[in-house]
Amino acid sequence: MAAGLEPGSAAGPDRGRAEEPVGADEGASEPPADATGAAVPCWQAKDLTEGGQLARIRLGDADYMLRITRSAKLILTK
């Protein structure tokens, strides 16, 4: 192993391993927080799409499309 690299680091042997998302623990007692400690807003995808499959999200002058797939995954495209 290269000097200074720990297993699981970006260049380590576990590089392709996906980490569990913050707040994914079903027994978590607190909502996830950002770096300042403030609670991160949380929305249901179906609320954003108003029960449909698509929602348009605007950031500055750019529009993005959020799509819920048949397999209940989210895709965000520009």
N, C-alpha and C positions, 0 to 999 in steps of 0.2 A: 504494500500500500504506500502511496506517496506520502512524504513527510507533511504533517500538519492536517491531513484529511481524516475525518472521522467517518465511520460507517454511517450511511444515510445522508451524507453531505451531498451537495450538488454534483460533485465529481466522484463520489463514493460508489460502491457496488450496488446500493439500493436505489440508484438514481431514478429508475422508472416507477418506483413504488408510490402509489397515491396515498396521501395522508388524509386522515379523517377530517372533514370540515369542522371548523370551530362551531360549537353548539350542537354537534350531531349526536352527542350523548343524550339519550332519551331521559336520563335521570338528572340532567343538568338543572340546577336550581336557579341559576341566574342567566338572563339573556346575554348573548355575546356583546362585548364592548369594543370600541375603537381604541386607538392609542392614547386618547385623552381620558379614557374611562367612561365616556358617554355611551349610553345604550345605542346599538345599531338598529335603525328602523327595520321592521319586518312586514312584508305584505304577502298575502296569498296570491299565487300566480293567477288563479281564476278571478280574483278581484281586479287585477290589472287588465285582464282580457275581457272583463265583464261577462264571464261565463263562456266566452268563445275560445278560439285557439290563438288569436293574434292580438298584440298590443303594439302601438307605436310609442316609442320613448324618445324624447327630444333631449339632447345635450348640446347646449349652445345653439349653433346653426345646423347641427347634424341630426337627422332622424335615424333611429334604429328600430328594427322589428324584433319583437320578442315572440317566439312561436313555441307552443306546447305541442310536442310530437305525440304520435299514437302510443308510444311507449312511456309517456309521462316524463319526458326529458325536456329541458329548456334549451332553445337555440336563440342566440342574439346575433343579428346580422345588421350590417350598415346598409 
